[in-house]
Amino acid sequence: MLDGAVERKNGSIVMFDPAGDESGRWNFENAWISEWTASDLDSGGDDIVVETVTITHEFLERVS
């Protein structure tokens, strides 16, 4: 973040099949993280921590 402005980035979300091969790709442009949450962390438990990220974007295209 620079001077209170949200820094925007381009990127891709890639889906892989069980063999590790790419099975889907979505490219996005001018995106920023608008929300981030995480589940509670209990050092005495064996539960995993789940993080959720909301990406807001100006353009999204399914490539494959």
N, CA, C and O atoms as a MOPAC input file, in Angstrom:
PM7 MOZYME 1SCF
protein

 N      0.84600 1    -1.16100 1     0.00000 1
 C      0.00000 1     0.00000 1     0.00000 1
 C      0.89800 1     1.23300 1     0.00000 1
 O      1.80400 1     1.33700 1     0.82800 1
 N      0.66300 1     2.15100 1    -0.90200 1
 C      1.44800 1     3.36200 1    -0.99600 1
 C      0.55400 1     4.56700 1    -0.77600 1
 O     -0.40500 1     4.77200 1    -1.51900 1
 N      0.85700 1     5.36200 1     0.23200 1
 C      0.08100 1     6.57900 1     0.51000 1
 C     -1.41300 1     6.31600 1     0.61200 1
 O     -2.21300 1     7.14200 1     0.17300 1
 N     -1.80300 1     5.18300 1     1.18100 1
 C     -3.21300 1     4.86000 1     1.35900 1
 C     -3.87800 1     4.26800 1     0.12900 1
 O     -5.05300 1     3.90700 1     0.18700 1
 N     -3.15900 1     4.15800 1    -0.98800 1
 C     -3.73400 1     3.59000 1    -2.21200 1
 C     -3.53800 1     2.07000 1    -2.20800 1
 O     -2.52500 1     1.57000 1    -1.72100 1
 N     -4.50000 1     1.35800 1    -2.74600 1
 C     -4.41200 1    -0.09700 1    -2.84200 1
 C     -3.58400 1    -0.43900 1    -4.07100 1
 O     -3.89100 1    -0.00600 1    -5.18200 1
 N     -2.52500 1    -1.22700 1    -3.86000 1
 C     -1.69900 1    -1.64400 1    -4.98900 1
 C     -2.39300 1    -2.79000 1    -5.71300 1
 O     -2.75500 1    -3.79000 1    -5.09300 1
 N     -2.57800 1    -2.64900 1    -7.00200 1
 C     -3.27200 1    -3.66500 1    -7.80100 1
 C     -2.27400 1    -4.50700 1    -8.57400 1
 O     -1.23000 1    -4.01900 1    -9.00700 1
 N     -2.60600 1    -5.76300 1    -8.74000 1
 C     -1.72000 1    -6.70900 1    -9.40700 1
 C     -2.49400 1    -7.52700 1   -10.42700 1
 O     -3.70900 1    -7.68700 1   -10.31600 1
 N     -1.78600 1    -8.04100 1   -11.41800 1
 C     -2.31800 1    -9.02100 1   -12.35500 1
 C     -1.84100 1   -10.39200 1   -11.89500 1
 O     -0.79500 1   -10.50500 1   -11.25600 1
 N     -2.60600 1   -11.43300 1   -12.21700 1
 C     -2.18900 1   -12.76800 1   -11.81500 1
 C     -3.07500 1   -13.84100 1   -12.41300 1
 O     -3.90600 1   -13.56900 1   -13.27900 1
 N     -2.89200 1   -15.04400 1   -11.94800 1
 C     -3.65100 1   -16.19500 1   -12.43700 1
 C     -4.05000 1   -17.08300 1   -11.27100 1
 O     -3.34900 1   -17.16400 1   -10.26300 1
 N     -5.18000 1   -17.74200 1   -11.42600 1
 C     -5.59800 1   -18.81700 1   -10.53700 1
 C     -5.53800 1   -20.07800 1   -11.37600 1
 O     -6.17000 1   -20.16600 1   -12.42800 1
 N     -4.77200 1   -21.05500 1   -10.90400 1
 C     -4.53900 1   -22.26800 1   -11.69000 1
 C     -5.07700 1   -23.46600 1   -10.92600 1
 O     -4.83400 1   -23.61000 1    -9.72800 1
 N     -5.81400 1   -24.33000 1   -11.63100 1
 C     -6.36700 1   -25.55900 1   -11.05500 1
 C     -5.58800 1   -26.74500 1   -11.63300 1
 O     -5.32500 1   -26.80400 1   -12.83400 1
 N     -5.22400 1   -27.69200 1   -10.75100 1
 C     -4.47600 1   -28.87600 1   -11.17600 1
 C     -5.29400 1   -30.13200 1   -10.92100 1
 O     -6.06500 1   -30.19300 1    -9.96300 1
 N     -5.12300 1   -31.14800 1   -11.78900 1
 C     -5.78600 1   -32.42900 1   -11.57900 1
 C     -4.93500 1   -33.27500 1   -10.62700 1
 O     -3.82900 1   -32.87000 1   -10.26800 1
 N     -5.43800 1   -34.44800 1   -10.21400 1
 C     -4.68300 1   -35.27700 1    -9.25400 1
 C     -3.28700 1   -35.68900 1    -9.73400 1
 O     -2.41400 1   -35.97200 1    -8.91400 1
 N     -3.06700 1   -35.72400 1   -11.06000 1
 C     -1.75100 1   -36.09500 1   -11.59400 1
 C     -0.78300 1   -34.91900 1   -11.58700 1
 O      0.39800 1   -35.08400 1   -11.89300 1
 N     -1.28200 1   -33.72200 1   -11.23800 1
 C     -0.41700 1   -32.54800 1   -11.20000 1
 C     -0.39700 1   -31.74900 1   -12.48300 1
 O      0.38900 1   -30.81200 1   -12.62600 1
 N     -1.27200 1   -32.12100 1   -13.43400 1
 C     -1.34400 1   -31.39400 1   -14.70300 1
 C     -2.34900 1   -30.24500 1   -14.59000 1
 O     -3.36200 1   -30.35800 1   -13.90000 1
 N     -2.05500 1   -29.15300 1   -15.27000 1
 C     -2.95600 1   -28.00700 1   -15.25100 1
 C     -4.25900 1   -28.35800 1   -15.96200 1
 O     -4.24600 1   -28.82800 1   -17.10000 1
 N     -5.38500 1   -28.12800 1   -15.28400 1
 C     -6.68300 1   -28.44400 1   -15.88000 1
 C     -7.57600 1   -27.21800 1   -16.02800 1
 O     -8.66500 1   -27.31500 1   -16.59300 1
 N     -7.13900 1   -26.08300 1   -15.53500 1
 C     -7.89700 1   -24.85300 1   -15.69000 1
 C     -7.06100 1   -23.65200 1   -15.29900 1
 O     -6.21000 1   -23.74300 1   -14.41500 1
 N     -7.30200 1   -22.52300 1   -15.95600 1
 C     -6.56200 1   -21.29700 1   -15.64000 1
 C     -7.46700 1   -20.09900 1   -15.87700 1
 O     -8.14800 1   -19.99700 1   -16.89800 1
 N     -7.45200 1   -19.19400 1   -14.90100 1
 C     -8.17300 1   -17.92700 1   -14.99500 1
 C     -7.16600 1   -16.81000 1   -14.78000 1
 O     -6.46900 1   -16.79300 1   -13.76500 1
 N     -7.08000 1   -15.87900 1   -15.71700 1
 C     -6.20600 1   -14.72000 1   -15.57500 1
 C     -7.04500 1   -13.53800 1   -15.11000 1
 O     -8.16200 1   -13.33500 1   -15.58500 1
 N     -6.50100 1   -12.76100 1   -14.17900 1
 C     -7.20500 1   -11.57100 1   -13.71400 1
 C     -6.28100 1   -10.36100 1   -13.82400 1
 O     -5.05700 1   -10.48600 1   -13.81500 1
 N     -6.90400 1    -9.18600 1   -13.92900 1
 C     -6.14700 1    -7.94300 1   -14.06500 1
 C     -6.63600 1    -6.91700 1   -13.05100 1
 O     -7.80500 1    -6.90400 1   -12.66400 1
 N     -5.70800 1    -6.05800 1   -12.63100 1
 C     -5.99800 1    -4.96600 1   -11.70600 1
 C     -6.75500 1    -5.46400 1   -10.47100 1
 O     -7.84000 1    -4.97500 1   -10.15700 1
 N     -6.17500 1    -6.42800 1    -9.78900 1
 C     -6.83500 1    -7.05900 1    -8.64000 1
 C     -6.16700 1    -6.65200 1    -7.33200 1
 O     -4.99100 1    -6.28800 1    -7.29300 1
 N     -6.95600 1    -6.72700 1    -6.26200 1
 C     -6.45100 1    -6.46100 1    -4.92700 1
 C     -7.20800 1    -7.33700 1    -3.94300 1
 O     -8.33500 1    -7.75100 1    -4.21300 1
 N     -6.59300 1    -7.61800 1    -2.80600 1
 C     -7.24700 1    -8.40100 1    -1.76000 1
 C     -8.17000 1    -7.46100 1    -0.99500 1
 O     -7.72100 1    -6.49700 1    -0.37500 1
 N     -9.45200 1    -7.75200 1    -1.04700 1
 C    -10.42800 1    -6.89300 1    -0.37700 1
 C    -10.86200 1    -7.45000 1     0.97600 1
 O    -11.44300 1    -6.73400 1     1.79200 1
 N    -10.57500 1    -8.74100 1     1.21300 1
 C    -10.93000 1    -9.34000 1     2.50200 1
 C    -10.02500 1   -10.53700 1     2.75900 1
 O     -9.69500 1   -11.28800 1     1.84100 1
 N     -9.62200 1   -10.70900 1     4.03100 1
 C     -8.81200 1   -11.84400 1     4.44500 1
 C     -9.27900 1   -12.28400 1     5.82500 1
 O     -9.41600 1   -11.46500 1     6.73400 1
 N     -9.52100 1   -13.58000 1     5.97500 1
 C     -9.89300 1   -14.12300 1     7.27300 1
 C     -9.13100 1   -15.43200 1     7.50000 1
 O     -8.69900 1   -16.08200 1     6.54800 1
 N     -8.97500 1   -15.80400 1     8.76000 1
 C     -8.33600 1   -17.07200 1     9.12000 1
 C     -9.09600 1   -17.67000 1    10.28600 1
 O     -9.61500 1   -16.95600 1    11.14400 1
 N     -9.15300 1   -18.99900 1    10.30300 1
 C     -9.79500 1   -19.67600 1    11.42900 1
 C     -8.91000 1   -19.55800 1    12.66000 1
 O     -7.73200 1   -19.21500 1    12.56100 1
 N     -9.48800 1   -19.84600 1    13.81600 1
 C     -8.74500 1   -19.75100 1    15.06800 1
 C     -7.62700 1   -20.78800 1    15.11300 1
 O     -7.77400 1   -21.90800 1    14.62300 1
 N     -6.52300 1   -20.39500 1    15.70500 1
 C     -5.38900 1   -21.28900 1    15.87700 1
 C     -5.36200 1   -21.75800 1    17.32600 1
 O     -5.29500 1   -20.94900 1    18.25100 1
 N     -5.41600 1   -23.07000 1    17.51000 1
 C     -5.37800 1   -23.66400 1    18.84600 1
 C     -4.09900 1   -24.48800 1    18.94000 1
 O     -4.00100 1   -25.55100 1    18.32600 1
 N     -3.12300 1   -24.01100 1    19.69800 1
 C     -1.83700 1   -24.70200 1    19.78400 1
 C     -1.95600 1   -26.07700 1    20.43300 1
 O     -1.06800 1   -26.91500 1    20.27100 1
 N     -3.03800 1   -26.31900 1    21.16200 1
 C     -3.22100 1   -27.61100 1    21.80200 1
 C     -3.97200 1   -28.60900 1    20.94000 1
 O     -4.07200 1   -29.78300 1    21.29700 1
 N     -4.49300 1   -28.16400 1    19.82700 1
 C     -5.27600 1   -29.04400 1    18.96000 1
 C     -4.51400 1   -29.45200 1    17.71900 1
 O     -3.38900 1   -29.01100 1    17.48500 1
 N     -5.14700 1   -30.30400 1    16.92600 1
 C     -4.51600 1   -30.74300 1    15.68100 1
 C     -5.31700 1   -30.30100 1    14.45400 1
 O     -5.14400 1   -30.84900 1    13.36500 1
 N     -6.19500 1   -29.30700 1    14.63500 1
 C     -6.96600 1   -28.78000 1    13.51100 1
 C     -6.07100 1   -27.91800 1    12.62400 1
 O     -5.12700 1   -27.28500 1    13.09900 1
 N     -6.38100 1   -27.90400 1    11.34000 1
 C     -5.63700 1   -27.05600 1    10.41800 1
 C     -6.22500 1   -25.64600 1    10.43500 1
 O     -7.39200 1   -25.45300 1    10.77700 1
 N     -5.42000 1   -24.68600 1    10.07100 1
 C     -5.88400 1   -23.30600 1     9.94900 1
 C     -6.36000 1   -23.09800 1     8.51800 1
 O     -5.65600 1   -23.44600 1     7.57000 1
 N     -7.53800 1   -22.53700 1     8.36000 1
 C     -8.09200 1   -22.26300 1     7.04100 1
 C     -8.07700 1   -20.75600 1     6.82600 1
 O     -8.62000 1   -20.00000 1     7.63200 1
 N     -7.45600 1   -20.32800 1     5.74000 1
 C     -7.44300 1   -18.91700 1     5.37200 1
 C     -8.36500 1   -18.71700 1     4.17800 1
 O     -8.39700 1   -19.54300 1     3.26600 1
 N     -9.10700 1   -17.63100 1     4.18500 1
 C     -9.99300 1   -17.27900 1     3.07700 1
 C     -9.60200 1   -15.89800 1     2.57700 1
 O     -9.49200 1   -14.94900 1     3.35400 1
 N     -9.39300 1   -15.79600 1     1.26600 1
 C     -9.00500 1   -14.53300 1     0.64900 1
 C    -10.04400 1   -14.18100 1    -0.41200 1
 O    -10.39900 1   -15.01600 1    -1.24400 1
 N    -10.52900 1   -12.94200 1    -0.37700 1
 C    -11.41900 1   -12.43900 1    -1.42000 1
 C    -10.60200 1   -11.51800 1    -2.31600 1
 O    -10.04300 1   -10.52400 1    -1.85300 1
 N    -10.53500 1   -11.85300 1    -3.60200 1
 C     -9.80400 1   -11.04800 1    -4.57300 1
 C    -10.82400 1   -10.28600 1    -5.41000 1
 O    -11.66400 1   -10.88800 1    -6.07900 1
 N    -10.74700 1    -8.97000 1    -5.36800 1
 C    -11.60100 1    -8.12100 1    -6.19100 1
 C    -10.79300 1    -7.73800 1    -7.42200 1
 O     -9.61100 1    -7.41100 1    -7.31400 1
 N    -11.42300 1    -7.77600 1    -8.59000 1
 C    -10.67800 1    -7.54600 1    -9.83500 1
 C    -11.51300 1    -6.72400 1   -10.79800 1
 O    -12.72500 1    -6.57900 1   -10.63900 1
 N    -10.82700 1    -6.18700 1   -11.80800 1
 C    -11.50800 1    -5.42300 1   -12.84800 1
 C    -11.76500 1    -6.25400 1   -14.09700 1
 O    -12.62600 1    -5.90500 1   -14.90500 1
 N    -11.01800 1    -7.36500 1   -14.26800 1
 C    -11.17300 1    -8.19500 1   -15.46200 1
 C    -10.79700 1    -9.62800 1   -15.11900 1
 O     -9.80500 1    -9.86400 1   -14.43000 1
 N    -11.59200 1   -10.59300 1   -15.60200 1
 C    -11.31600 1   -12.01300 1   -15.39100 1
 C    -11.59200 1   -12.75500 1   -16.68200 1
 O    -12.62200 1   -12.54400 1   -17.32100 1
 N    -10.66200 1   -13.63100 1   -17.06900 1
 C    -10.80000 1   -14.39500 1   -18.30500 1
 C    -10.41400 1   -15.84400 1   -18.05400 1
 O     -9.34900 1   -16.11900 1   -17.50000 1
 N    -11.27900 1   -16.77500 1   -18.46000 1
 C    -10.90700 1   -18.19700 1   -18.39100 1
 C    -10.10300 1   -18.52100 1   -19.62800 1
 O    -10.58500 1   -18.36600 1   -20.75000 1
 N     -8.88100 1   -18.97000 1   -19.42800 1
 C     -7.96800 1   -19.24000 1   -20.53300 1
 C     -8.06800 1   -20.69700 1   -20.97000 1
 O     -8.03800 1   -20.99700 1   -22.16300 1
 N     -8.18900 1   -21.60700 1   -19.99100 1
 C     -8.28600 1   -23.03700 1   -20.33600 1
 C     -9.13200 1   -23.74800 1   -19.32200 1
 O     -9.33800 1   -24.95700 1   -19.42900 1

